[in-house]
Amino acid sequence: MQRFRTFSERTGEPDDQVDTTARRRTGMFSRALPTRNPLAGLSGLALRFALVGGGGVLVNTVVLYALYHWAGLPLLAASSIAVELAVVHNYLLNDRWTFKVRNPSHRRFIKFNVSVLGGLGVNVLIVWTLVRSGMHVLLANCLGITAAFAVNFASSTGWVWGRRSR
């Protein structure tokens, strides 16, 4: 019986990108067909970026609570430190896991900080505008977060970790 090559053998792509467990009957022969990795492509990149962001929310919340309630720092200082630690967390995980870069760089870190500030500005502007126009603050906040995510993801994929940044 003839053995058909898998997608990874034909193109030289790593085998971890291709799961060859799916099989289709073709006449007398069965051949392995590649199945898509659910975390591959742009939607997978967005999902990993969102998961890292969710982890950043947890880091921010825990650090803010600890610094404000336990350490007794003023709210502005505690919040600023918590936000920057969440940004560091997000940068390191996005660098390593989301965008699969081997070595962190100061330049990308600074660019990531700037892009996060852009997303923050979009979030605050949308929340402020929607609340002033009569929308409930929590709904406005959800829309602001969604818009900020889109801005952060676009700037991260295009500018921070774009092809020229690597």
Secondary structure as GFF3:
##gff-version 3
##sequence-region A 1 166
A	DSSP	alpha_helix	7	11	.	.	.	ID=ss1
A	DSSP	three_ten_helix	15	17	.	.	.	ID=ss2
A	DSSP	beta_strand	23	26	.	.	.	ID=ss3
A	DSSP	beta_strand	29	32	.	.	.	ID=ss4
A	DSSP	alpha_helix	41	65	.	.	.	ID=ss5
A	DSSP	pi_helix	66	70	.	.	.	ID=ss6
A	DSSP	alpha_helix	75	93	.	.	.	ID=ss7
A	DSSP	pi_helix	94	98	.	.	.	ID=ss8
A	DSSP	alpha_helix	106	132	.	.	.	ID=ss9
A	DSSP	alpha_helix	137	155	.	.	.	ID=ss10
A	DSSP	pi_helix	156	160	.	.	.	ID=ss11
A	DSSP	three_ten_helix	163	165	.	.	.	ID=ss12
###
